[in-house]
Amino acid sequence: MDYIAHYREQDQVAQTVKEHLEGTAQLAERFAAPFQSSELAGLCARMHDMGKYSEAFQKRIRGGKLRPDHSTAGAQALFRQNPKIGKLLAYCVAGHHGGLPDGGDQADTEADTTLAGRLLRKLEPHDAFFTENDLPAIPTRPFALQPASRKSIGFTLSFYIRMLYSCLVDADFLDTERFQSNGTIDREIPSDLELLSHRLDQKLETFGHSDRPIDQKRCAILRDCIDASVHPRGLFSLTVPTGGGKTLSSLAFALRHALKNGLDRVIYVIPYTSIIEQNGAVFSELLGAESVLQHHSNFDFSADDEHGILKKQKLASENWDVPLIVTTNVQFFESLFSNRPSRCRKLHNIANSVILFDEAQMLPTEYLRPCTQAISELVRNYRCTAVLCSATQPALGRFFPPSAIQEICKDTDGLYRFFQRTRMVLRGELSNDALCEELQRLSQVLCIVNTRSHARALYHAVGGSDSFHLSTLMCPIHRKAVIDEIRRRLRAGTDCRVFSTQLIEAGVDVDFPVVYRAMAGIDSLVQSAGRCNREYRHSVGDVFVFEPEPAYQPRSHSLRRPAELARNILQKHPDPLSLETIHTYFTRLYEVSGDDSLDIKDICRKLEASVTAYSFPFAEIARSFELIGQATRPVVIPFDQRAEQLIAKLRSGPPQRDLIRAMQPYTVSVYEPEYRALQADGKLEQPCDGLSILADPEGYHPQTGLILSEGSGGQGIFF
């Protein structure tokens, strides 16, 4: 009897279980090679579909209706061989379809979905596995992992399980795809790091010919990055003031460093999609669109694709098998702590990479301990180099081993003195009327506030065709159009007054002669100064920091606490732009937050508590690790003709994944109370679960975006 794993309908060809196990094992072994775990990954792969040798599954593959469990058999066999190492591998095999399970405990029964419960299940006989296959032995010394400390052994082991799991599920998917497509799917993207580095070098050669002092200083920063690229793998910081050319210099370091150290790819991790779209466009222009994978919620893989580039990039987004990836904090870290096969497929391709964390001060404070521990794991055990890039370098040294972070720039103090092209003036409280009066007298000015309602109120109060508004209540494609017009006006020297929430601080390259900033954390104040006199067009640019009216003070603790801390520090450190002030601020911020606030879901402690019994709560952690904490709902805006076409497709049938992704540039995320208010007012149409359309054309203002009821003044949502 042939034991079948998959059946290809179009030509009625079967893939045997033995063929699938061997094909999957070969891929998994290759994927795990960078972290010296080919033998264990291959072992998981050769056991993962043991249950397909059961009579029940063979009936199913031949047309039966029952769906028997085929993933538990291999997990049980591994556990029986070795209750310790075998249990670690059993997580991978048991979860290769449904996700890494929670470990469970001795009270669980076979009805439970935990690993403990599944190891108790009575299964259909699958003896034919042993007839066709030799049972692979578990190595007695399978791996040599280096925990950061005795307290982090649980984190290290659970992270290792995730990496092995990634190798298995990606290999399983690709071998199945190869069979089902009869080898016709082309995933290869024709570029490599050497080619990308050559293209970047050609572009950078043109930068050294300017006599402007600022360009000469940018070249010095670039030289520091190139000089440092020859260092061995490790953990680095790149502290460059705003306007210093950090984006391209960091990329030059990464490409050269990867080639020097035999690394496979560069991953650029950015906090907000607004920066990704900007940096992704720069990288695509420099290196070729086919070479840059943008993996974030706003990227539309269904756009016009004359050369088939987007089709390949969409496939590459599944497992990051490309030389250069640009992604978000959310996508990167939530994948590392996910338990789902679809999100975990990419993890093994993070190994053996250079990872650049742009705007490192934006690493989420509430999850700072698990995030920094994950970075530490990647550097220590998975042949990664990590670079923390920032103009306001956070005091992260306490989260890593002593002296672990190496600074790339040779003279950070000198750089900050040179790039000090603004003066910051503390103004005290300014009423809206007084603020508007000052802003109306200026031809080009940027005003950044902490709440959406404040930005909207100021915009309407000043008015005029020369005023512009930016907030996350505008869909991404609307925001992009407004930012493009702002840049055009700034270049032309025409009037331009902008009222924005803090989204414009997140690496959006604009250059105003004057900036007003509502009191906020010192990192935000420095970022706002980075939008002022960026290109040294004036001898000095003014940044006025003011206290808004009480009605517009932020309500959320995450905004109030940094602002209060900044007030206190600025009484003793009058220069908020100095490196000393920035370091003091972050040190105090982490102290005031306390350890519990740096891991609000207690992820690290749960993993340590689980290490004795190897009972890791993978599913629980995946549910609790959400960088965008408050529940939000997407609302699709019929903003233009393209949006209308997509909405028509949505109404005509069940939503496909590609369609939902194509709608992201037209989507506004709102908090649950705001969503319910829109629903109660009859402004939403819900053609399917999980997605709503703004049905009222009057509900979206052409300048300020989605109109919410009074009191909806949140600071905005970025992802």
PELINCOR-V877368 format. One record per pair of residues at least 4 apart in sequence whose C-alpha atoms are under 8 Angstrom apart, sorted by the first residue. I is the first residue (numbers start at 1). GAP is how many residues later the second one is. If there is no record, write none. Layout:
i = [I;I]
gap = [GAP;GAP]
//
This chain:
i = [2;3;3;3;3;3;3;4;4;4;4;4;4;4;5;5;5;5;5;5;5;6;6;6;6;6;6;6;7;7;7;7;7;7;8;8;8;8;8;9;15;15;15;16;17;17;17;17;18;18;18;19;20;20;20;21;21;21;21;21;21;22;22;22;23;23;24;24;24;24;24;24;24;24;24;25;25;25;25;25;25;25;25;25;26;26;27;27;27;27;28;28;28;28;28;28;28;28;28;29;29;29;29;29;29;29;29;30;31;31;31;31;32;32;32;32;32;32;32;33;33;34;34;34;34;35;35;35;35;36;37;37;37;37;38;39;39;40;40;40;40;40;40;41;41;41;41;42;43;43;43;44;44;44;44;44;44;45;45;45;45;46;46;47;47;47;48;48;48;48;48;48;49;49;49;49;49;50;50;50;50;50;50;51;51;51;51;51;51;51;51;51;52;52;52;52;53;53;53;53;53;53;54;54;54;54;54;54;55;55;55;55;56;56;56;56;57;57;57;57;58;59;59;60;60;60;60;60;71;71;71;71;71;71;72;72;72;72;72;73;73;74;74;74;74;75;75;75;75;75;75;75;75;75;75;76;76;76;77;78;78;78;78;78;78;78;79;79;79;79;79;79;79;80;81;81;81;82;82;82;83;84;84;85;85;86;86;87;87;88;88;88;89;89;89;90;90;91;91;91;91;91;91;92;92;92;92;92;92;92;93;94;94;94;95;95;95;96;96;96;96;96;97;97;98;98;99;99;99;99;100;100;100;100;101;101;101;101;101;101;101;102;102;102;102;102;102;102;102;102;103;103;103;103;103;103;103;103;104;104;104;104;104;104;104;104;105;105;106;108;108;108;108;109;109;109;110;110;110;110;110;110;110;111;111;111;112;112;112;113;113;114;115;116;117;127;128;129;130;130;138;145;145;146;146;146;147;147;147;147;148;148;148;148;148;149;151;152;152;152;153;153;153;154;154;154;154;154;154;155;155;155;155;156;156;157;157;158;158;158;159;159;159;160;161;162;162;162;162;162;163;163;163;164;164;165;165;166;166;166;166;166;166;166;167;167;167;167;168;169;169;169;169;170;170;170;170;170;171;172;173;174;175;176;177;177;177;178;178;178;178;179;181;186;187;187;187;188;189;189;189;189;189;190;190;191;191;191;191;191;192;192;193;193;193;193;193;193;193;194;194;194;195;196;196;196;196;197;197;197;197;198;199;199;199;200;200;200;200;201;201;202;203;203;204;207;207;208;208;208;210;210;211;211;212;213;214;214;214;214;215;216;217;217;218;218;218;219;220;221;221;221;221;221;221;222;222;222;222;222;223;224;224;224;224;225;225;225;225;225;225;225;226;226;226;226;226;228;228;229;229;229;229;229;230;230;230;231;232;233;233;233;233;233;234;234;234;234;234;234;234;235;235;235;235;235;235;235;236;236;236;236;236;236;236;236;236;237;237;237;237;237;237;237;238;238;238;238;238;238;238;238;238;239;239;239;239;239;239;239;239;239;240;240;240;240;240;240;240;240;240;240;241;241;241;241;241;241;242;242;242;242;242;242;243;243;243;243;244;245;246;246;247;247;248;249;250;250;250;251;252;253;254;254;254;254;254;255;255;256;257;257;258;258;258;258;258;258;258;259;263;263;263;263;263;264;264;264;265;265;265;265;265;265;265;266;266;266;266;266;266;266;267;267;267;267;267;267;267;267;267;268;268;268;268;268;268;268;268;269;269;269;269;269;269;269;269;269;270;270;270;270;270;270;270;270;270;271;271;271;271;271;271;271;271;271;271;272;272;272;272;272;272;273;273;273;273;273;273;273;274;274;274;274;274;274;275;275;275;275;276;276;276;276;276;277;278;278;279;280;280;280;280;281;282;283;283;283;283;284;284;284;284;284;285;287;287;288;289;290;290;290;291;291;291;292;292;292;292;292;293;293;293;293;293;293;293;294;294;294;294;295;295;295;295;295;295;295;296;296;296;297;297;297;298;298;298;298;298;299;299;299;299;300;300;300;300;300;301;301;301;301;301;301;301;302;302;302;302;302;303;303;305;305;305;308;309;310;311;312;313;314;315;316;316;316;317;318;318;318;318;319;319;319;319;320;320;320;320;321;321;327;327;328;328;329;329;329;330;330;330;330;330;331;332;333;333;334;334;334;334;334;335;335;335;336;336;336;337;337;337;337;338;338;338;338;338;338;338;338;339;339;339;339;339;340;341;346;347;349;350;351;351;351;351;352;352;352;353;353;353;354;354;354;354;355;355;355;355;356;356;356;356;357;357;357;357;358;358;358;359;359;359;359;359;359;359;359;360;360;360;360;360;361;361;361;361;361;363;363;364;364;365;365;366;366;366;366;367;367;367;367;367;367;367;368;368;368;369;369;369;369;369;370;370;370;370;371;372;372;372;373;373;373;374;375;375;376;376;377;377;378;378;378;378;379;379;379;379;380;388;389;391;392;392;392;392;392;393;393;394;394;394;394;395;395;395;396;397;397;397;397;397;398;400;400;411;412;413;413;414;415;416;416;416;420;421;421;421;421;421;421;422;422;422;422;422;422;422;423;423;423;423;424;424;424;424;424;424;424;425;425;425;425;426;426;426;427;427;427;427;428;428;428;429;429;429;429;430;430;430;430;430;430;431;431;431;432;432;432;432;433;434;435;436;436;436;436;437;438;439;439;439;440;442;443;443;443;443;444;444;444;444;444;444;444;444;445;445;445;445;445;445;445;445;446;446;446;446;446;446;446;446;447;447;447;447;447;447;447;448;448;448;448;448;448;448;448;448;448;448;449;449;449;449;449;449;449;449;450;450;450;450;450;450;450;450;450;450;451;451;451;451;451;451;451;451;451;452;452;452;452;452;452;452;452;452;452;453;453;453;453;453;453;454;454;454;455;455;455;455;455;455;455;456;456;456;456;457;458;458;459;459;459;459;459;459;462;463;466;466;466;467;467;467;467;468;468;468;468;468;468;468;469;469;469;469;469;470;470;470;470;470;470;470;470;470;470;471;471;471;471;471;471;471;472;472;472;472;472;472;472;473;473;473;473;473;473;473;473;474;474;474;474;474;474;475;475;475;475;475;475;475;476;476;476;476;476;476;477;477;477;478;478;479;480;481;482;483;484;485;486;486;487;487;488;489;489;489;489;490;490;490;490;490;490;500;501;501;502;502;503;504;505;505;505;505;505;506;509;510;510;510;511;511;511;511;511;512;512;512;512;513;513;513;513;513;514;514;514;514;514;515;515;515;515;515;515;515;516;516;516;516;517;517;517;517;517;517;518;518;518;518;519;519;519;519;519;519;520;520;520;520;520;520;520;520;521;521;521;521;521;521;521;521;522;522;522;522;522;522;522;523;523;524;525;525;525;526;526;526;527;528;528;529;530;532;532;532;533;533;533;533;536;548;548;549;554;554;554;554;555;555;556;557;558;559;560;561;562;562;563;564;565;565;565;565;566;566;567;568;569;569;569;569;570;570;570;573;575;576;576;577;577;578;579;580;581;582;583;584;585;586;587;588;589;590;590;590;591;593;593;594;595;596;596;599;599;601;601;602;603;603;604;605;606;606;606;607;607;607;610;610;610;610;611;611;617;618;619;620;621;628;628;630;631;631;632;632;632;632;633;633;633;633;633;633;633;634;634;634;634;634;634;634;635;635;635;635;635;635;635;635;636;636;636;636;636;636;636;636;636;637;637;637;637;637;637;637;638;638;638;638;638;638;638;639;639;639;640;641;642;643;643;643;644;645;646;646;646;646;647;647;648;649;650;650;650;650;651;654;655;655;655;656;657;658;659;660;663;668;669;670;670;670;671;672;673;674;674;674;674;675;676;677;677;678;678;678;678;679;679;683;683;683;683;684;684;684;684;684;685;685;685;685;686;686;686;687;687;687;688;694;696;699;699;700;700;700;700;701;701;701;708]
gap = [14;13;14;15;49;50;55;10;11;12;13;48;54;57;9;10;11;12;15;47;56;8;9;10;11;55;170;174;5;6;7;8;54;173;4;5;6;171;172;4;4;5;164;4;4;32;35;36;4;114;115;4;4;155;156;4;24;25;26;27;28;4;23;24;4;152;4;18;21;22;144;147;148;150;151;4;16;17;18;19;20;21;143;146;4;16;4;140;144;148;4;10;13;14;17;139;140;142;143;4;8;9;10;11;12;13;138;8;7;136;317;318;4;5;6;9;132;135;316;4;5;317;318;348;349;316;346;347;348;107;4;105;106;127;4;4;103;4;49;98;99;102;124;4;123;126;127;4;4;93;95;4;45;46;48;49;124;4;48;123;127;4;90;27;28;46;23;26;27;45;46;48;4;21;22;24;25;20;21;23;24;76;79;6;18;19;20;21;22;23;73;75;5;6;18;74;4;5;73;74;75;76;4;70;71;72;73;74;4;69;70;71;4;10;12;68;4;10;11;13;4;4;5;4;5;6;7;8;4;22;23;24;25;26;4;21;22;46;47;4;50;4;16;19;20;4;11;12;14;15;16;17;18;19;44;4;14;43;4;4;5;8;9;11;12;60;4;5;6;7;8;11;40;6;5;56;57;4;5;56;4;4;530;4;53;4;52;4;527;4;73;526;4;72;75;4;25;4;9;10;24;70;74;4;8;69;70;72;73;76;72;6;7;21;4;5;6;4;69;72;73;245;72;244;242;243;240;241;242;520;239;240;518;519;12;13;14;238;516;517;518;11;12;13;513;514;515;516;517;518;11;12;13;511;512;513;514;515;4;10;11;12;13;511;512;513;11;510;10;4;6;8;9;7;8;11;6;7;8;9;10;11;12;6;7;10;4;5;6;4;5;4;4;4;4;4;4;4;4;5;4;11;236;10;234;235;5;6;9;230;4;5;228;229;253;4;457;4;452;456;4;455;458;4;453;454;455;456;457;4;449;452;453;4;221;4;454;4;449;458;4;215;218;4;4;4;174;177;182;185;4;184;185;4;184;4;179;4;175;178;179;180;181;182;4;178;180;181;4;4;172;175;176;4;149;171;175;176;4;4;4;4;4;4;4;6;8;4;5;6;7;4;4;126;125;128;129;124;101;102;123;124;133;100;101;4;5;99;100;132;4;131;4;62;65;66;71;72;130;4;61;65;4;4;59;91;95;4;55;58;59;4;4;87;88;4;52;86;87;4;51;4;4;83;4;8;12;7;8;11;5;6;4;5;4;4;4;30;321;322;4;4;4;27;4;26;27;4;4;4;19;23;24;28;188;4;23;27;28;30;4;4;184;185;186;4;24;25;27;28;183;184;4;23;26;27;30;25;180;24;25;27;28;31;26;27;30;26;29;28;146;150;151;152;145;146;150;151;152;170;171;144;150;151;152;169;170;171;149;150;151;152;168;169;170;171;172;150;151;152;168;169;170;171;8;12;149;150;151;152;169;170;171;150;151;152;153;154;168;169;170;173;4;5;6;149;150;151;169;172;175;176;149;150;151;174;175;178;4;149;177;285;288;292;176;287;291;292;175;4;4;143;4;32;4;4;4;106;139;4;4;4;4;12;100;101;102;4;11;4;4;97;4;5;6;7;8;95;96;4;89;90;91;120;121;59;88;89;57;58;59;60;87;88;89;57;58;59;87;88;89;90;57;58;59;60;83;86;87;88;89;56;57;58;59;87;88;89;90;57;58;59;60;63;86;87;88;89;5;6;56;57;58;59;87;88;89;4;57;58;59;87;88;91;92;235;448;4;56;57;234;446;447;4;23;24;25;55;445;446;4;202;229;232;233;234;4;231;232;233;4;18;50;51;52;4;4;230;4;4;12;14;46;4;4;4;5;6;9;4;5;6;7;8;4;4;5;4;20;19;20;23;31;32;33;30;31;32;33;34;20;23;24;29;31;32;33;5;31;32;33;4;22;30;31;32;33;36;31;32;35;364;367;422;178;363;364;366;367;362;363;365;366;361;362;363;364;365;9;10;12;13;357;360;361;8;9;356;357;360;7;359;4;5;6;4;4;4;4;4;4;4;4;4;5;6;4;24;25;27;28;26;27;28;30;5;26;29;30;25;28;4;5;4;391;4;5;34;4;296;297;298;389;4;4;4;38;4;288;291;292;293;8;9;12;8;11;38;281;284;285;288;5;6;280;281;283;284;285;287;4;5;279;280;283;4;4;4;4;4;34;27;31;32;33;30;31;32;30;31;32;30;31;32;33;29;30;31;32;30;31;32;33;29;30;31;32;30;31;32;4;29;30;31;32;33;147;148;28;29;30;33;34;29;31;32;33;162;5;8;4;263;232;233;231;232;233;234;4;230;231;232;233;234;260;4;230;231;4;30;229;230;235;4;229;233;234;4;4;27;28;4;26;27;4;4;11;4;24;4;5;4;5;6;7;4;5;6;7;4;5;4;136;131;134;135;187;190;189;190;188;189;192;193;188;191;192;4;4;5;6;7;8;4;4;5;4;4;4;166;4;4;4;162;163;157;112;113;115;118;119;120;107;110;111;118;119;120;121;117;118;119;120;105;118;119;120;121;151;152;117;118;119;120;118;119;120;117;118;119;120;117;118;119;117;118;119;120;4;5;116;117;118;119;4;117;118;4;26;116;117;4;4;4;4;22;25;26;4;4;6;23;58;22;55;51;52;53;54;46;50;51;52;53;68;69;70;51;52;53;67;68;69;70;71;51;52;53;54;66;68;69;70;50;51;52;53;68;69;70;7;51;52;53;54;56;67;68;69;70;80;5;6;50;51;52;53;68;69;4;51;52;68;70;102;103;104;109;265;4;50;101;102;103;262;263;264;265;4;19;20;21;48;49;261;262;263;264;4;99;258;259;260;261;4;98;259;4;14;15;16;44;45;46;4;13;43;248;4;4;41;4;8;9;10;39;40;5;4;29;30;31;29;30;31;32;14;18;28;29;30;31;235;29;30;31;234;235;4;9;12;28;29;30;31;33;34;234;8;29;30;32;233;234;245;4;31;196;197;244;245;246;195;196;197;231;232;233;234;243;4;5;194;230;231;232;4;162;190;191;192;193;230;4;188;189;190;191;192;4;188;189;4;161;4;4;4;4;4;4;4;4;10;4;23;4;4;5;6;7;4;5;6;20;21;22;4;214;215;4;22;215;4;19;22;23;25;26;21;22;21;22;24;20;21;22;23;24;19;20;21;22;19;20;25;28;29;18;19;27;28;29;13;14;16;17;27;28;29;27;28;29;30;8;11;26;27;28;29;27;28;29;30;6;26;27;28;29;44;4;5;39;40;42;43;44;46;4;38;40;41;42;43;44;45;4;40;41;44;54;60;63;4;59;4;4;20;51;4;50;51;4;4;15;14;4;9;10;11;4;5;7;8;4;4;5;4;5;6;160;161;4;5;4;4;4;4;4;4;4;27;4;4;4;20;23;24;4;19;4;4;4;12;15;16;4;5;6;8;6;5;6;4;5;4;4;4;4;4;4;4;4;4;4;4;4;4;5;8;4;4;5;4;4;4;6;4;5;23;24;4;4;18;4;4;4;10;11;4;9;10;4;5;6;7;4;5;4;4;4;4;4;89;91;41;40;41;37;38;39;40;36;37;38;39;42;57;58;33;34;35;36;56;57;58;32;33;34;35;56;57;58;59;27;28;30;31;32;55;56;57;58;6;29;30;31;56;57;63;5;6;9;28;55;56;59;4;5;27;4;4;4;4;20;23;4;4;4;13;16;17;4;46;4;4;4;5;9;37;36;34;4;5;33;4;4;4;4;4;4;38;48;4;5;47;4;4;4;4;34;35;38;4;4;4;32;4;5;6;30;4;5;11;12;13;16;8;9;10;11;12;7;8;9;10;5;6;7;4;5;6;4;5;4;7;8;4;5;6;7;4;5;6;4]
//
